[in-house]
């Protein structure tokens, strides 16, 4: 097993002074916005409304991603609250970004007399694609590393400076995590340990040839979600089902992924897991309500083709004689 578990690469924290993390988030957002611009008109969304939704999604995502991170990790900032404004300290959370963009547009789209699911259904496939592309930046900088493991996709450190909270010196990276846990990552092995009262030697909790690279899992699952939504929206559906499918699929993904990470927990789950669980339960109940009640509702049109049809060439009339 350890011979097969050999994926890994040297991480890169800066390229010409630019963080690959932020760069690929921006690229993912731009690609998603472009695809939404192609989907919107077929669903009755005019160009002005598309541009407005994209703008408020950007604003809401930035604010929500940071705000939700601060809420979940406030203990890190409570001694010096002013540091919450230091955007370079701490991090962001994807679910918070999605929530922020959703809240911002729930108010914004009312100006254009548009329905929530009318917009949301058109955004599901673009959002899944944007997440898949954005995660590439996480992989380049070595972000979202999880617990030690020796399974086939265990990620091994191959050099470079890992993203915080990791500190790398002389080929060894160490991170102090929640509940006093410490994780050490070297070329070929990883160790997770916790302090023992009255003993200078920490107790080993888990070991492996590498660690779970949860950003990699999330990227692969997001590509899978994009493929499913691309197929699902190929023909007309009841309005709202594409949004519910996205929320249920991705919510379940985040529930599973966070069990592989060491993060702050409220009870048995992390803040992201509680958020995802709440969303999944609500969306499953709403899907069940649609199925049981069979009440008629708006239907989304089939997904438009991205390629413009070739102009039809009319045959020339036959000449007389």
Secondary structure as GFF3:
##gff-version 3
##sequence-region A 1 321
A	DSSP	beta_strand	7	9	.	.	.	ID=ss1
A	DSSP	alpha_helix	20	40	.	.	.	ID=ss2
A	DSSP	three_ten_helix	41	43	.	.	.	ID=ss3
A	DSSP	alpha_helix	47	72	.	.	.	ID=ss4
A	DSSP	three_ten_helix	74	76	.	.	.	ID=ss5
A	DSSP	three_ten_helix	78	85	.	.	.	ID=ss6
A	DSSP	alpha_helix	94	108	.	.	.	ID=ss7
A	DSSP	three_ten_helix	109	112	.	.	.	ID=ss8
A	DSSP	alpha_helix	116	141	.	.	.	ID=ss9
A	DSSP	beta_strand	145	149	.	.	.	ID=ss10
A	DSSP	beta_strand	155	157	.	.	.	ID=ss11
A	DSSP	beta_strand	166	169	.	.	.	ID=ss12
A	DSSP	beta_strand	172	176	.	.	.	ID=ss13
A	DSSP	three_ten_helix	178	180	.	.	.	ID=ss14
A	DSSP	beta_strand	182	186	.	.	.	ID=ss15
A	DSSP	beta_strand	189	196	.	.	.	ID=ss16
A	DSSP	beta_strand	199	208	.	.	.	ID=ss17
A	DSSP	beta_strand	210	213	.	.	.	ID=ss18
A	DSSP	alpha_helix	214	232	.	.	.	ID=ss19
A	DSSP	beta_strand	237	238	.	.	.	ID=ss20
A	DSSP	alpha_helix	241	257	.	.	.	ID=ss21
A	DSSP	three_ten_helix	258	260	.	.	.	ID=ss22
A	DSSP	beta_strand	265	266	.	.	.	ID=ss23
A	DSSP	beta_strand	269	270	.	.	.	ID=ss24
A	DSSP	alpha_helix	271	293	.	.	.	ID=ss25
A	DSSP	beta_strand	299	300	.	.	.	ID=ss26
###
